[in-house]
Each structure stands twice: as C-alpha cells, then as structure tokens.
C-alpha cells in the first residue's frame, strides 16, 4: 500500500484527475499521467527557478537566492513524490 500524498502533491494530482470526465479513465489515467506531470513540474521549476549556479547573484540578495532554491527544491520534491506515490 502506498503512503498518502502530501497536501501539495495531492492538490496537483486532484487537478489532473479533475480533467477526466470518464470515471474509468479517471481511475486508471493517473498511472499514465504521473510521470508526465512530474516531468512538467520539474521543467517548470527549472525554468522559473534556475540552478543556483545559473542565478545572477548580482541582482539578488542571499536571502532571495536561498528562497528561490527552497522553492525549486519543494517543486522537485512534489514531482518525486508524485512519481513514487502512483
């Protein structure tokens, strides 16, 4: 049995499942969608919050850089959870 998802990961999963009108697809579709959704989350995180080495440190304070890195890590964690909690 899989562990329950965190509230953040469950919210993403619920948003995807809400797109299905057919209950049969709703039930089994997530198994196919989870890797795609996780990849999309990672791509979005990488675009919005680049790798720490790619951040222009001249424009941001150390606190802002740390905050961005924290947000990036949280989005990647949601993606990993969704893949593991299929």
C-alpha positions as CSV (number, residue, x, y, z in Angstrom):
1,X,0.0,0.0,0.0
2,X,1.3,3.5,-0.9
3,X,1.6,6.2,1.7
4,X,-0.8,9.2,1.5
5,X,0.5,12.1,-0.6
6,X,1.4,15.4,1.0
7,X,-1.3,18.1,0.6
8,X,0.8,19.8,-2.1
9,X,1.2,16.6,-4.2
10,X,-2.4,15.6,-3.6
11,X,-3.6,19.0,-4.9
12,X,-1.6,18.5,-8.1
13,X,-3.0,15.0,-8.5
14,X,-6.5,16.2,-7.9
15,X,-6.1,19.0,-10.5
16,X,-5.1,16.4,-13.1
17,X,-7.8,13.9,-12.2
18,X,-10.4,16.7,-12.4
19,X,-9.7,16.8,-16.2
20,X,-11.2,13.4,-16.7
21,X,-14.9,13.1,-17.3
22,X,-15.0,9.3,-17.8
23,X,-14.8,7.6,-14.4
24,X,-12.9,4.6,-15.8
25,X,-10.2,6.9,-17.3
26,X,-10.3,8.9,-14.0
27,X,-9.5,5.7,-12.1
28,X,-6.6,4.4,-14.3
29,X,-5.4,7.6,-16.1
30,X,-3.3,8.8,-13.2
31,X,-0.9,5.8,-13.6
32,X,-0.1,7.0,-17.1
33,X,-0.1,10.7,-16.3
34,X,2.1,10.7,-13.1
35,X,5.5,10.6,-14.9
36,X,4.3,13.3,-17.4
37,X,3.1,15.5,-14.6
38,X,6.3,15.1,-12.6
39,X,8.4,15.9,-15.7
40,X,6.3,19.0,-16.3
41,X,6.7,20.2,-12.7
42,X,10.5,19.7,-13.0
43,X,10.7,21.6,-16.2
44,X,8.6,24.5,-14.8
45,X,10.8,24.6,-11.7
46,X,14.0,24.6,-13.8
47,X,12.6,27.5,-16.0
48,X,11.2,29.6,-13.2
49,X,14.0,29.0,-10.7
50,X,17.3,28.1,-12.4
51,X,20.0,26.1,-10.9
52,X,21.7,28.1,-8.1
53,X,24.9,28.4,-10.2
54,X,22.8,30.0,-13.0
55,X,21.2,32.7,-10.9
56,X,22.6,36.2,-11.4
57,X,23.8,36.8,-7.9
58,X,24.5,40.4,-8.6
59,X,20.8,41.2,-8.8
60,X,19.5,39.2,-5.8
61,X,20.2,39.1,-2.1
62,X,21.5,36.0,-0.4
63,X,18.1,35.6,1.2
64,X,16.3,35.8,-2.1
65,X,18.7,33.2,-3.6
66,X,18.0,30.9,-0.7
67,X,14.3,31.3,-1.0
68,X,14.4,30.6,-4.7
69,X,16.4,27.4,-4.1
70,X,14.0,26.3,-1.4
71,X,11.0,26.8,-3.8
72,X,12.8,24.9,-6.5
73,X,13.6,22.0,-4.1
74,X,10.0,21.9,-3.0
75,X,8.7,21.7,-6.5
76,X,11.2,18.9,-7.3
77,X,10.1,17.1,-4.1
78,X,6.4,17.2,-5.2
79,X,7.4,15.7,-8.6
80,X,9.4,12.9,-6.9
81,X,6.5,12.2,-4.6
82,X,4.0,12.0,-7.4
83,X,6.2,9.5,-9.3
84,X,6.7,7.4,-6.2
85,X,3.1,7.6,-5.0
86,X,1.4,6.4,-8.2
